[in-house]
Amino acid sequence: MNSDILTSEDCISVLDRGLAYGDGLFETFRVRQGRPCLWQEHMARLQNGCDRLDIPRPDLQLLEKEAIELCAGVADGVLKLIFTRGTGGRGYRIPDTPIPWHGFSLHPAPTYPDRFKNEGIGARICQTRLGRNPALAGIKHLNRLEQVLARKEWSDEFQEGLMLDVDAQVIEGTMSNLFLITKHGLLTPALTECGIEGVMRSRILEWAEGEGIPCDLRSNIRLEDVFSADSLFFTNSVIGVWPVRQLEDMNYSLDNEILQQLLREEDEICAD
């Protein structure tokens, strides 16, 4: 399957504020059996991002109609939605009556080896740091230069990179959320100052609550906490769950009971 594009216009304007300033949001869906997965969770995050940035909310029925039309007949793929404030003149001032723009792109499903789940992945600690800004924390806005620079730090020798903020607090992966498994249960960054609140992260938090597994959201996780954890895993809506085999020179167990239960129930957790 080649990448296909469906937009609300024939093309995006060079005056679009998403292109000029990153003034917009995006969502990335796994597509299975002709439907984008976790649609409601993605739309809830998109609407929250619109409210936070004061962008008019989208027509959800229109978005769903276009998404389903584009994904029809696709057994396995990835759908990306970009939603911007629309066009505006030169300068940062927001137009008085913005007219949002949106576009979908459809891509082949990534072909990750089975060993990423069965044997775990190798990861590194990124030198690029995340800036702290509570006004943008949690939402999936279009400003991703920090992640671009972090991902530039390696080629294919690692599968993910761990990102810290400017105060050396552990935040997330370049494309994923991080969970630590300790003797007390699950531990994950609170993401109150920076980072993205992933839809799979939310699903796993709900799963843990339902299973009676303690889960601590903390804003002061440090590398020493990561190195002392029993197990680690990264997660997002495309990769699902990736256990970590090695982070820098630190090796982690894949035999952890919580981790193995999560991997067994991953498909159920991801189900709509």
Residue pairs with C-beta under 8 A, 6 or more apart in sequence:
1 74
1 77
1 106
1 107
1 108
2 108
3 105
3 106
3 107
3 108
4 70
4 105
4 106
5 103
5 104
5 105
5 106
6 66
6 69
6 70
6 103
6 104
6 105
6 106
7 101
7 102
7 103
7 104
8 66
8 101
8 102
8 103
9 101
9 103
12 18
12 19
12 101
12 103
13 19
13 87
13 101
14 20
15 87
15 88
15 89
16 84
16 86
16 87
16 101
17 23
17 24
17 84
17 85
17 86
17 87
17 88
17 98
18 24
18 82
18 83
18 84
18 85
18 101
18 142
19 84
20 88
21 92
22 141
22 142
22 143
22 144
23 53
23 55
23 84
23 85
23 142
24 53
24 55
24 82
24 83
24 84
24 85
24 141
24 142
25 46
25 49
25 50
25 53
25 55
25 82
25 83
25 84
25 139
25 140
25 141
25 142
26 80
26 81
26 82
26 83
26 140
26 142
27 42
27 43
27 45
27 46
27 80
27 81
27 83
27 140
28 78
28 79
28 80
28 81
28 236
28 237
28 238
29 36
29 37
29 38
29 39
29 42
29 67
29 78
29 79
29 80
29 81
29 237
30 36
30 37
30 38
30 77
30 78
30 109
30 237
30 238
30 270
31 37
31 71
31 74
31 76
31 77
31 78
31 79
31 106
31 109
32 75
32 76
33 75
34 68
34 71
34 72
34 73
34 74
34 75
35 68
35 71
35 272
36 42
36 67
36 68
36 71
36 79
37 237
37 270
37 272
38 199
38 200
38 203
38 237
38 270
38 272
39 64
39 67
39 272
40 272
41 199
41 202
41 203
42 81
42 199
42 237
43 60
43 63
43 64
45 139
45 140
45 197
45 199
46 58
46 81
46 83
46 140
47 57
47 58
47 60
48 138
48 139
49 55
49 139
49 140
49 141
50 56
50 57
50 58
50 83
51 57
52 135
52 136
52 139
53 85
53 139
53 141
54 94
55 83
55 84
55 85
55 98
55 100
56 98
56 100
58 83
58 100
58 102
63 81
63 102
66 104
67 79
67 81
67 104
70 79
70 104
70 106
71 77
71 79
71 106
74 106
76 109
77 106
77 107
77 108
77 109
78 106
78 107
78 108
78 109
78 110
78 238
79 104
79 105
79 106
79 107
80 104
80 105
80 106
80 107
81 102
81 103
81 104
82 102
82 103
82 104
82 105
82 142
83 100
83 101
83 102
84 100
84 101
84 102
84 142
85 94
85 95
85 98
85 100
85 101
86 95
86 98
86 99
86 100
86 101
87 95
87 99
87 101
88 94
88 95
88 98
89 95
110 238
110 239
112 239
116 159
116 239
116 242
117 240
117 241
117 242
117 243
117 263
119 245
119 254
120 242
120 243
120 244
120 245
120 246
120 252
120 254
121 158
121 159
121 160
121 234
121 242
121 243
121 244
121 245
122 157
122 158
122 159
122 244
122 245
122 246
122 247
123 158
123 159
123 160
123 161
123 162
123 173
123 234
123 244
123 246
123 247
123 248
124 153
124 154
124 158
124 161
124 162
124 247
124 248
125 161
125 162
125 164
125 223
125 247
125 248
126 150
126 153
126 161
126 162
126 163
126 164
126 174
127 150
127 153
128 146
128 149
128 150
128 153
128 163
129 146
129 163
129 164
129 165
129 166
130 146
130 163
130 164
130 165
130 166
130 171
130 172
130 194
130 195
131 146
131 165
131 166
131 194
132 165
132 166
132 167
132 193
132 194
133 193
133 194
134 192
134 193
136 143
136 194
137 191
137 192
137 193
137 194
137 195
138 191
138 192
138 195
138 196
138 197
139 196
139 197
140 196
146 163
147 163
147 174
147 175
150 161
150 163
150 174
151 161
151 174
151 175
153 161
154 161
159 242
160 173
160 174
160 175
160 176
160 234
160 242
160 244
161 173
161 174
162 170
162 172
162 173
162 178
162 226
162 247
163 171
163 172
163 173
163 174
164 170
164 171
164 223
165 171
165 193
165 194
168 222
168 223
169 189
169 193
169 219
169 220
169 221
169 222
170 178
170 189
170 221
170 222
170 223
170 225
170 226
171 178
171 189
171 191
171 194
171 195
172 178
172 189
172 191
172 195
172 196
173 234
175 236
175 239
176 198
176 234
176 235
176 236
176 239
176 242
177 188
177 189
177 195
177 196
177 197
177 198
177 200
177 201
177 234
177 235
177 236
178 188
178 189
178 232
178 233
178 234
179 186
179 187
179 188
179 201
179 204
179 232
179 233
179 234
179 235
180 186
180 187
180 188
180 221
180 225
180 226
180 229
180 231
180 232
181 187
181 229
181 230
181 231
181 232
181 233
181 256
181 258
181 259
182 228
182 229
182 230
183 230
184 214
184 216
185 208
185 213
185 214
185 215
185 216
185 258
186 204
186 208
186 213
186 214
186 215
186 216
186 258
187 215
187 216
187 218
187 221
187 225
187 229
188 201
188 205
188 215
188 216
188 217
188 218
189 195
189 217
189 218
189 219
189 221
190 217
190 218
190 219
191 197
192 219
193 219
198 235
198 236
198 237
199 237
200 235
200 236
200 237
200 240
200 241
200 269
200 270
201 235
203 269
203 270
204 235
204 241
204 262
204 269
205 215
205 217
207 262
207 265
207 269
208 214
208 215
209 215
211 261
213 258
226 232
226 247
226 250
227 247
227 250
229 252
230 252
230 253
230 256
231 243
231 244
231 252
231 253
231 254
231 256
231 258
231 259
232 243
232 244
232 247
232 252
233 241
233 242
233 243
233 244
233 259
233 262
234 241
234 242
234 244
235 241
235 242
237 270
240 266
240 270
241 262
241 263
241 266
243 252
243 254
243 259
243 263
244 252
245 251
245 252
245 254
246 252
254 260
262 269
